[in-house]
Amino acid sequence: MRFYTKQPQFYCGIDLHARTMSLGILNHAGELLVHRNMPARPEPFLKAVAPYREDLVVCVACLFTWSWLAALCARAGMPLVLGQALSRQAMHGGKATNDTIDAHKIALLLRGGMRPQAYVYPADMRATRALLRRRLPLRRTRAALLTPLQHTHSPYTLPEIGQKSADKANRDGVVERCLAPAVPKSIEVARVLIDPYDRLLRAMALPMLKTATQHDAHPLSLLRTVPGIGAILRLVRLYASHDITRFPRVHDCVSYCRLGMCARASAGTRYGPSGAKIGHAYRQGALSEAALLCLRANPAGQKSLARLEQKQGTGKALTGLAHTRARALSSTPFTRRQK
């Protein structure tokens, strides 16, 4: 898939870091025209590509620093190809940390049409997607603080709490369950630390929901009908995939969620699956969570899980249930609003 309409005459490969970048420019015949290191700022980049920018295509790896370069190329009218970051490991000599070599090889792969490409996410939605990803480590820290509250009974053979401590209303009386003087203090510290996380997560969710409604309100409302998909998981569906029409098949969308792998074969002989890490990790985690939430007070989901356990076993049943969630989400048309 190409993100430019005509065959360019110049190919620019960039190995981009936080403060520095390496740039290599080839012509259509494969001759190296520019090969240098420079500061990772707009002015040096525009100065280096100025003689070639009328017929130039730029390629950069999909790392955390690519967004400013994509915005710069969009303003300058230069097409940008976002290279898949994981495929850099397959580059010849990629283990040598030499940015100049990497920039030259990226330009060569782009010229030959062999550079695996990633999706360039729309600029007006990147900030909300970054906020959604920032929420994930906060949720994990909160879950780690909730664990000693929920399992206070385990080391001291006390009766189970019977309610989930994730709700603030169920945390009263947990400190008094154990008579050991150090345990109540430890639980009290965990409770004090959990309250700020609760306030932060609620404060982060509201602006994300308002912004997502402006981007795609109708598909978000349709996702309410999918069992196991809540407010936050709907946001993950929107900001992890965006335009679902870029996947030609449903299986391609499922593979993008890391819930399906391609076959590793040669000369008609199959040697098993491959590509377990190709795809979107955030969507895989979201769909796995959706599969578990689908089982709560949902007889249809529990029946589906039991049927999958008979066919695939207990270990693969939840993955199969997440697979069905992915197929359901792939039929929900998230597309960018036409302005």
FENKA-V650512 format. One record per helix or strand of 2 or more residues. SS is the DSSP state (@ for helix, = for strand). FROM is the first residue (numbers start at 0). TO is the last residue. If there is no record, write none. Layout:
BEGIN
ss=SS from=FROM to=TO
ss=SS from=FROM to=TO
END
This chain:
BEGIN
ss== from=9 to=15
ss== from=19 to=26
ss== from=31 to=38
ss=@ from=41 to=48
ss=@ from=52 to=54
ss== from=55 to=60
ss=@ from=66 to=75
ss== from=78 to=82
ss=@ from=85 to=89
ss=@ from=98 to=110
ss== from=116 to=117
ss=@ from=122 to=149
ss=@ from=167 to=169
ss=@ from=174 to=176
ss=@ from=180 to=214
ss=@ from=216 to=224
ss=@ from=230 to=240
ss=@ from=243 to=245
ss=@ from=249 to=255
ss== from=261 to=265
ss== from=268 to=273
ss=@ from=280 to=293
ss=@ from=298 to=311
ss=@ from=313 to=329
END
